Amino acid sequence: MTKRQEVRDEIVKLDYSTLRDTNYINCTLVFEGGRPPSMINCDFIECEFVLEGAARNTQVFLTILSQSGASELVVNGMLGLKNWAPKDG
């Protein structure tokens, strides 16, 4: 059995990384739009995911499209979430 590592209260850069067998506790995980990370057997406890750089620009673009009436295109077409629907609330 693999022993799980623990990372606490750190900023973790996700681009091009491999995360494996680790508990991330109260961390800020930053993705800037490079190659997405590989995440295997990880838990994220009270963590924050932050998009910066190219990833943030993509998020803003998708938000603008969605707010302009193209939310179905964004959710179903671009993100490929065919059965996704917003929660009523």
C-alpha positions in Angstrom: 0.0 0.0 0.0 1.3 3.4 -0.9 1.6 5.9 1.9 -0.2 9.1 1.2 1.7 12.3 1.5 0.3 15.5 2.9 0.7 19.0 1.6 -0.6 21.8 3.8 -1.0 25.6 3.3 1.0 25.8 0.1 0.7 27.2 -3.4 0.8 24.3 -5.8 1.4 25.0 -9.6 -0.6 22.5 -11.6 0.7 23.0 -15.2 2.7 20.0 -16.4 2.6 18.3 -13.0 1.7 14.8 -11.7 -0.1 14.7 -8.4 -0.3 11.3 -6.9 -1.3 9.7 -3.5 -1.4 13.1 -1.7 -3.8 14.9 0.6 -3.8 18.7 -0.2 -5.1 20.6 2.8 -5.8 24.3 2.7 -3.8 24.8 -0.5 -4.1 27.2 -3.4 -3.9 25.2 -6.6 -2.9 27.4 -9.6 -3.5 26.4 -13.3 -2.1 28.8 -15.9 -3.2 27.0 -19.1 -0.2 24.7 -19.8 -0.6 20.9 -20.1 -3.2 19.8 -17.6 -2.0 17.9 -14.6 -2.4 14.3 -13.9 -4.2 13.8 -10.6 -4.2 10.2 -9.3 -5.6 9.3 -5.9 -5.6 12.8 -4.4 -7.9 14.5 -2.0 -8.4 18.3 -1.9 -9.5 19.5 1.5 -10.5 23.1 1.9 -8.4 24.0 -1.1 -8.9 26.8 -3.6 -8.4 26.3 -7.4 -7.2 29.5 -9.2 -7.0 30.1 -12.9 -4.3 32.5 -14.1 -2.8 33.6 -17.4 -4.1 31.8 -20.5 -6.4 29.7 -18.3 -8.0 32.8 -16.8 -8.4 34.4 -20.3 -10.3 31.2 -21.4 -12.5 31.3 -18.3 -13.4 35.0 -19.1 -14.1 34.2 -22.7 -16.4 31.3 -21.8 -18.2 33.5 -19.2 -18.7 36.2 -21.9 -20.1 33.7 -24.3 -22.4 32.2 -21.7 -23.7 35.6 -20.6 -24.3 36.6 -24.2 -26.9 33.8 -24.6 -24.6 31.0 -25.7 -24.6 29.0 -22.5 -25.8 25.9 -24.2 -22.9 26.1 -26.7 -20.4 26.5 -23.8 -21.8 23.7 -21.6 -22.8 21.2 -24.2 -20.5 22.0 -27.2 -17.2 23.3 -25.8 -17.1 21.6 -22.5 -18.9 18.4 -23.6 -21.1 18.2 -20.6 -24.1 16.7 -22.4 -26.2 15.9 -19.3 -25.3 18.9 -17.2 -28.0 21.3 -16.0 -27.8 24.2 -13.6 -29.2 23.6 -10.1 -32.5 25.4 -9.5 -32.0 27.6 -6.6 
